Amino acid sequence: MPRTPSRGRAETTALPARGTGQPRPDTGTGRHPRRTSGIHGAEGLIEWIGQIRSAIPDLRFTVEVGPVVNGRYASARWTATGTYAGGFPGAKALPGTVVTWTGTDTLRMEHGRFVEYWVNADTLSLLTQLQAL
């Protein structure tokens, strides 16, 4: 399987389009209504990446599966690893603690750009390692 470390740079032009939200699970209506998340558009994603990088500056992603492309959708399973530098609200882990967690990203593409992004990450594992629960 290919292993591709990420440098965490948001320099690509393939970032989510402005104003896109993340879909919410089906509410029983057969539709997936939009929800407002804390991340909006490319600028919000760049800000969020910056916040994560300030707490885990050497963060690296290894692609474990994929990317798998099906029409307008692409998905990849990853493992993230890095050294906690401090500053995560509520965390009691000492700076220098190595953290590792996994997740899957799925992106929807339109006209050569990513327009929607879903992440399913093992946040419980990360928060447990950071002693933030």
Stockholm file with secondary structure:
# STOCKHOLM 1.0

chainA/1-133         MPRTPSRGRAETTALPARGTGQPRPDTGTGRHPRRTSGIHGAEGLIEWIGQIRSAIPDLRFTVEVGPVVNGRYASARWTATGTYAGGFPGAKALPGTVVTWTGTDTLRMEHGRFVEYWVNADTLSLLTQLQAL
#=GR chainA/1-133 SS CCCCCCCCCCCCSCSCCTTCCEECCCCSSSSCCEECCSCCHHHHHHHHHHHHHHHSTTCEEEEEEEEEEETTEEEEEEEEEEECCSCCTTCCSCTTCEEEEEEEEEEEEETTEEEEEEEEECHHHHHHHTTCC
#=GC SS_cons         CCCCCCCCCCCCSCSCCTTCCEECCCCSSSSCCEECCSCCHHHHHHHHHHHHHHHSTTCEEEEEEEEEEETTEEEEEEEEEEECCSCCTTCCSCTTCEEEEEEEEEEEEETTEEEEEEEEECHHHHHHHTTCC
//
